[in-house]
């Protein structure tokens, strides 16, 4: 397989892809569409909620890599990448705040739709992560009981009016509807399907890369907040 997840070896390839596990289905779809066959290192999806551990995982992969270029399929993820030094290779990554912006097409589009529809976005890949809106609810029920769990859910997500299900063409949307039934009913949220895209991912793994949508770092440069502006 061209997919590896364990670190501890020196990765000697011309180009590799580092991707959040949340985006696995979309990345594999984009690779199939484009014929790209670079090796892929997946990072645990739950790490985006633990910035220091995410930064450590990315640094470990950077240190293990010996090659020309890394294509990194991660968003800003709570500034977790800020301050990380690139190794002896070129780094290219999308200029987005998070993975959901990547799948909608841009940070601007996600913010516009989110504002207009008061939408909380999710994908099937995101729901399969360690800490999701569903798992948070289930853990709260177990720990505090049903009533308190609902109160916690309302406190966290009550300001949304829409559950935005992103259809990237890689998911059974009927299944996604089923998985979000409980939360939608508890919070009184309508569910809207938004058309997603893997085009941004395809552009990342094939190039060329423009400065408007991509961050391009030369060897030994440091990732900064300014890169995302």
C-alpha positions in Angstrom: 0.0 0.0 0.0 1.1 3.6 -0.6 -0.5 4.6 2.7 1.4 4.6 5.9 0.5 5.8 9.4 3.4 4.9 11.7 6.4 7.1 12.2 9.8 5.9 13.4 11.3 5.2 10.0 13.0 7.6 7.6 10.6 8.3 4.7 12.7 8.5 1.5 10.4 9.6 -1.3 10.5 12.5 -3.7 7.1 13.7 -2.7 4.7 12.6 0.1 1.2 13.7 1.3 0.5 14.4 4.9 -3.3 14.5 5.6 -5.7 14.7 8.4 -7.5 11.3 8.7 -10.8 13.2 8.5 -10.1 13.8 4.8 -9.2 10.2 3.9 -12.2 9.5 1.6 -11.9 12.8 -0.2 -8.1 12.5 -0.6 -8.4 9.0 -2.0 -11.1 10.2 -4.4 -9.0 13.0 -5.6 -6.0 10.7 -6.1 -8.1 8.4 -8.1 -9.4 11.3 -10.2 -5.9 12.6 -10.9 -3.9 9.4 -11.1 -1.6 10.8 -8.4 0.1 7.9 -6.4 2.2 9.6 -3.7 2.6 7.9 -0.4 0.3 9.3 2.3 0.8 9.7 6.0 -2.4 10.2 7.9 -2.6 12.2 11.1 -5.2 11.2 13.8 -8.3 13.3 13.3 -8.7 14.0 17.0 -5.4 15.9 17.2 -7.0 19.1 15.7 -8.5 19.6 19.2 -5.1 19.2 20.8 -2.9 21.7 19.1 0.4 20.8 20.9 0.0 17.1 20.0 -0.9 18.0 16.4 2.2 20.2 16.1 4.3 17.4 17.6 2.9 14.8 15.1 3.6 17.1 12.2 7.1 17.9 13.4 7.8 14.2 13.8 6.8 13.6 10.2 8.9 16.5 9.0 11.9 15.1 10.8 11.4 11.6 9.4 11.1 12.8 5.8 14.0 12.9 3.3 12.9 14.1 0.0 12.0 17.1 -2.2 8.4 18.1 -1.2 5.6 17.6 1.3 2.0 18.3 0.3 0.2 18.9 3.5 -3.6 18.5 3.6 -4.4 20.3 6.9 -6.1 23.6 7.8 -4.8 26.1 10.3 -6.4 24.0 13.0 -6.4 26.4 15.9 -3.0 27.9 15.0 -1.4 24.5 15.8 1.0 24.7 12.9 2.3 28.2 13.7 6.0 28.2 14.6 6.8 24.8 13.0 10.1 24.8 11.0 10.2 23.2 7.6 13.0 20.7 7.0 15.2 20.2 4.0 12.3 20.2 1.6 9.6 22.4 0.0 6.2 22.5 1.8 2.9 23.2 0.1 -0.4 23.4 1.9 -3.9 25.0 1.4 -4.5 28.5 2.7 -7.6 27.6 4.7 -8.7 27.8 8.4 -9.9 24.2 8.6 -10.7 21.1 6.6 -14.3 22.1 6.1 -13.3 25.2 4.2 -11.2 23.0 2.0 -14.2 20.9 1.1 -16.6 23.8 0.6 -14.0 25.5 -1.7 -12.6 28.4 0.4 -12.6 29.9 3.9 -14.7 32.9 2.4 -17.4 30.5 1.1 -17.6 28.7 4.4 -17.9 31.9 6.4 -20.5 33.3 4.1 -22.7 30.2 4.1 -22.2 29.7 7.9 -23.2 33.3 8.5 -26.3 33.3 6.2 -27.7 30.0 7.4 -26.1 29.9 10.9 -24.8 26.5 9.8 -22.6 24.1 11.7 -20.8 22.0 9.1 -19.9 18.4 9.2 -18.9 15.5 6.9 -19.0 11.7 7.3 -15.2 11.8 7.8 -15.6 14.3 10.6 -18.3 12.2 12.3 -15.9 9.3 12.3 -13.3 11.3 14.4 -12.6 10.8 18.1 -14.5 13.8 19.4 -17.7 14.8 17.5 -21.0 16.4 18.3 -22.5 12.8 18.6 -19.7 11.4 20.8 -19.8 14.6 23.0 -23.5 14.1 23.6 -23.1 10.3 24.3 -20.3 10.9 26.8 -22.3 13.6 28.5 -25.4 11.3 28.8 -23.2 8.6 30.4 -21.5 11.1 32.8 -24.3 13.5 33.7 -27.6 12.0 32.5 -29.9 13.0 29.7 -31.2 16.4 30.8 -27.8 17.8 31.6 -26.4 16.3 28.4 -29.0 18.2 26.4 -28.3 21.4 28.3 -24.5 21.0 27.5 -25.3 20.4 23.8 -27.6 23.5 23.7 -24.9 25.6 25.3 -22.3 24.5 22.8 -24.4 24.4 19.6 -27.7 26.2 20.4 -26.7 29.4 18.4 -26.8 27.3 15.2 -30.0 26.8 13.3 -28.7 24.5 10.5 -26.7 21.3 10.4 -24.7 21.7 7.2 -24.0 18.3 5.6 -21.2 18.6 3.0 -21.6 16.3 0.0 -18.3 15.8 -1.6 -19.4 12.8 -3.7 -17.6 10.3 -1.5 -20.4 9.8 1.1 -23.8 8.1 1.3 -25.8 11.1 2.3 -28.8 9.0 3.5 -26.4 7.4 5.9 -25.2 10.8 7.1 -28.8 11.9 7.6 -29.4 8.8 9.8 -26.2 9.5 11.9 -27.3 13.1 12.6 -31.0 12.4 13.4 -30.6 12.5 17.2 -28.7 15.8 17.4 -30.9 17.5 14.8 -34.0 16.6 16.8 -32.5 17.5 20.2 -31.4 20.9 19.0 -34.2 21.6 16.6 -31.8 22.1 13.7 -32.8 21.8 10.1 -30.5 19.8 7.9 -29.2 21.2 4.6 -27.0 19.5 2.2 -24.3 21.7 0.7 -22.4 20.7 -2.4 -18.8 20.1 -1.6 -15.8 19.6 -3.8 -12.5 17.7 -4.0 -11.1 20.2 -6.6 -9.0 22.1 -4.0 -7.4 18.7 -2.9 -6.9 17.8 -6.6 -5.1 21.1 -7.1 -2.9 20.6 -4.1 -1.7 17.2 -5.2 -1.2 18.1 -8.8 0.0 21.7 -8.8 0.8 24.3 -10.0 0.2 26.3 -6.8 -0.9 29.9 -6.8 -0.2 32.2 -3.8 -3.9 33.1 -3.4 -4.9 29.6 -2.4 -1.7 27.9 -1.3 1.1 28.4 1.2 4.5 27.5 -0.2 7.4 27.3 2.2 11.0 26.9 1.1 13.4 24.6 3.0 14.0 25.6 6.6 11.4 28.4 6.7 9.0 28.7 9.6 5.2 28.5 9.3 3.8 31.8 10.5 0.4 33.4 11.0 1.2 35.8 8.2 1.1 32.8 5.8 -2.6 32.5 6.3 -3.5 36.1 5.7 
